[in-house]
Amino acid sequence: MGDRDDKSKRMEKEEHQDERIEKIGQLTLNQNAEHKNIHLLSIIGEIEGHDNLSGNSKTTKYEHILPQLAAIEDSREIDGVLVILNTMGGDVEAGLAIAEMLASLSKPTVSLVLGGSHSIGVPIAVSTRYSFIVPTGTMVIHPVRMNGTVIGVPQTFDYFKQIQDRITGFVCSHCSIGQERLENLMMETGMLTKDVGTILVGQEAVKMGIINEVGGIDKAVRKLHELMRESGGEEARMGSV
């Protein structure tokens, strides 16, 4: 009887995990030797803002991500957050909101860029305490696009400049690239066909000071465990003061 109950509980747990992955691309990793609970957060496809995108598009909905990050901060069960990214970018305000939330978490955080982290995905990738990119991973750095808007007044130029300054300011404050260098990458004219900007692949993103290290899921998980151990030791010291 007990074995059947245990099997039933395992099946229910697996079904719940599959449902979370299917609906919101999130999962709790808790089978490690250190008995730590790691929240896996995936930023996949296009980052969706206030407008719903086509049902055929792979999207990350920020209205799902923000409440979950707030719950993670409030939870005593979650010890760290692993963010995996394969995104073309998307809504600027939504992307920056996710990046700001990640950057303000008190829990240890690590990001891993897989296929790509383009456009507004760059601030999200650098918002964690430590970042990785796989050797074939790409990052596209380009100016804020205007979606065909005809700019006829100086105020519109100023508005887009303010948005771009917010993005570059955030990125530069969370990695080691300088503002001038980042803006030069944004305005590069010789790399992207019919557009301005720069593509950085793997080690190039590290060399530019945007990403901390080249590595895959093994290094990312190992680094997160290291940060969680450091965080636990610091909390213990604070508690003994």
C-alpha positions in Angstrom: 0.0 0.0 0.0 2.8 2.4 0.9 4.7 1.7 -2.3 1.6 2.5 -4.4 1.1 5.7 -2.5 4.7 6.7 -3.1 4.5 5.9 -6.8 1.3 7.9 -7.0 2.9 10.9 -5.4 5.9 10.6 -7.7 3.6 10.5 -10.8 1.7 13.6 -9.5 4.9 15.4 -9.0 6.2 14.6 -12.5 2.9 15.7 -14.0 3.0 18.9 -12.1 6.6 19.5 -13.3 5.6 18.8 -16.9 2.7 21.2 -16.7 4.9 24.0 -15.3 7.5 23.4 -18.1 4.8 23.4 -20.8 2.9 26.5 -19.5 5.6 28.8 -18.3 9.0 27.2 -18.9 9.9 27.0 -15.2 10.9 24.2 -12.9 12.4 23.6 -9.5 15.7 21.6 -9.4 16.0 19.8 -6.1 17.6 16.4 -6.7 21.2 17.6 -6.0 23.5 16.3 -3.3 23.4 19.5 -1.3 19.6 19.4 -1.0 19.3 23.0 -2.5 16.2 24.2 -4.3 17.1 25.9 -7.6 14.4 27.7 -9.6 15.0 27.3 -13.3 13.7 30.2 -15.3 13.7 30.1 -19.1 13.6 33.2 -21.3 12.7 31.7 -24.7 11.6 33.2 -28.0 10.3 36.7 -28.0 9.8 38.7 -24.8 6.1 39.7 -24.9 5.0 43.1 -23.5 1.5 44.6 -23.3 0.5 43.3 -26.7 -0.2 39.6 -27.3 1.9 38.2 -30.1 0.8 35.6 -32.7 -0.2 32.2 -31.3 2.4 30.7 -33.6 5.2 32.6 -31.9 7.3 31.3 -29.0 7.1 33.9 -26.3 8.1 34.7 -22.7 5.3 36.6 -21.0 6.5 39.1 -18.5 3.3 39.0 -16.6 4.1 35.4 -15.7 7.8 36.1 -14.9 7.4 39.1 -12.6 5.0 37.5 -10.0 7.2 34.4 -10.0 10.3 36.4 -9.2 8.5 38.2 -6.4 7.4 34.8 -5.0 11.0 33.6 -5.3 12.3 36.5 -3.3 9.6 35.9 -0.6 10.2 32.1 -0.5 12.3 30.4 2.2 12.3 27.3 0.1 14.2 28.6 -3.0 18.0 28.9 -2.6 19.0 30.2 -6.0 17.9 31.0 -9.5 19.3 29.7 -12.8 18.2 31.7 -15.9 18.6 30.1 -19.3 18.2 32.4 -22.4 17.5 31.7 -26.0 15.7 34.9 -27.1 15.6 37.2 -30.1 14.7 40.1 -27.7 11.3 41.8 -27.8 9.5 44.4 -25.8 11.9 46.9 -24.3 9.9 47.8 -21.2 9.0 44.2 -20.4 12.7 43.1 -20.9 14.0 45.8 -18.6 11.4 45.0 -16.0 12.5 41.4 -15.9 16.2 42.5 -15.8 15.6 44.9 -12.9 13.7 42.2 -10.9 16.5 39.7 -11.4 19.1 42.2 -10.5 17.3 43.1 -7.2 16.8 39.5 -6.0 18.7 38.7 -2.8 19.0 35.1 -3.8 22.1 34.0 -5.8 21.5 34.1 -9.5 23.3 32.7 -12.6 22.5 33.1 -16.3 23.4 30.9 -19.2 23.1 32.2 -22.8 22.4 29.2 -25.1 21.4 29.8 -28.8 21.2 33.6 -28.4 20.4 36.5 -26.1 19.7 39.3 -28.6 18.6 42.9 -28.2 16.7 43.4 -24.9 17.9 39.9 -23.9 21.4 41.4 -23.2 20.3 43.3 -20.0 18.6 40.1 -18.8 21.7 38.1 -19.4 23.9 40.5 -17.4 21.4 41.1 -14.6 22.4 38.0 -12.6 25.4 37.8 -10.3 27.4 35.7 -12.7 26.8 34.9 -16.4 27.9 32.2 -18.9 27.6 31.8 -22.6 28.1 28.6 -24.6 30.8 28.7 -27.3 28.3 29.0 -30.1 25.9 31.4 -28.3 25.3 34.8 -29.8 24.5 38.3 -28.5 23.2 41.0 -30.9 23.9 44.5 -29.7 21.9 47.2 -31.7 20.1 50.5 -31.1 16.5 50.7 -30.0 14.4 50.1 -33.2 11.5 52.3 -34.0 9.2 49.8 -35.8 8.6 51.9 -38.8 7.6 55.0 -36.9 8.2 58.2 -38.9 10.1 60.6 -36.6 9.1 64.2 -37.3 9.8 66.0 -34.1 12.9 66.4 -31.9 11.0 65.1 -28.9 10.6 61.7 -30.5 14.4 61.5 -31.0 14.9 62.5 -27.4 12.4 59.8 -26.2 14.2 57.0 -28.1 17.6 58.3 -26.8 16.3 58.1 -23.2 15.2 54.5 -23.8 18.6 53.6 -25.2 20.4 55.4 -22.4 18.4 53.3 -19.9 19.4 50.1 -21.6 23.1 51.0 -21.9 23.2 52.4 -18.4 21.7 49.1 -17.0 24.0 46.9 -19.0 27.2 48.8 -18.1 26.3 48.8 -14.4 26.0 45.0 -14.3 29.0 44.0 -16.4 32.5 45.4 -17.1 32.0 46.9 -20.6 32.2 50.7 -20.8 29.4 53.0 -22.0 31.4 54.3 -25.0 32.5 50.8 -26.1 28.9 49.5 -25.8 27.5 52.4 -27.8 30.2 51.8 -30.5 29.1 48.2 -30.8 25.5 49.4 -31.1 26.3 51.7 -34.0 28.7 49.4 -35.9 27.7 49.6 -39.6 29.8 46.8 -41.2 28.6 43.6 -39.5 24.7 43.3 -39.8 23.2 43.3 -43.2 20.7 46.1 -43.7 21.1 47.2 -40.1 23.5 48.6 -37.6 24.9 46.7 -34.6 27.2 43.9 -33.7 27.0 40.1 -33.3 29.2 38.7 -30.6 29.7 34.9 -30.5 30.7 33.0 -27.3 34.2 34.1 -26.3 33.8 37.5 -28.0 31.1 38.4 -25.5 33.4 37.5 -22.7 36.3 39.4 -24.2 34.1 42.5 -24.5 33.3 42.3 -20.8 29.6 41.6 -21.2 29.5 38.0 -20.1 31.7 36.6 -17.3 32.7 33.2 -18.7 32.3 30.7 -21.6 30.6 27.5 -20.3 27.6 25.3 -20.4 25.0 24.0 -18.0 27.6 22.1 -15.9 29.6 25.2 -15.1 26.5 27.3 -14.6 25.0 24.9 -12.0 28.4 24.5 -10.3 28.8 28.3 -10.0 25.3 28.7 -8.6 26.0 26.1 -5.9 29.2 28.0 -5.1 27.3 31.2 -4.7 24.6 29.5 -2.6 27.3 28.2 -0.3 28.8 31.6 0.0 25.4 33.1 0.7 24.6 30.5 3.4 28.0 31.2 5.1 27.3 35.0 5.0 23.9 34.5 6.5 25.3 32.4 9.3 27.9 35.0 10.1 25.3 37.7 10.1 23.1 35.6 12.4 26.0 35.2 14.9 26.8 38.9 15.2 
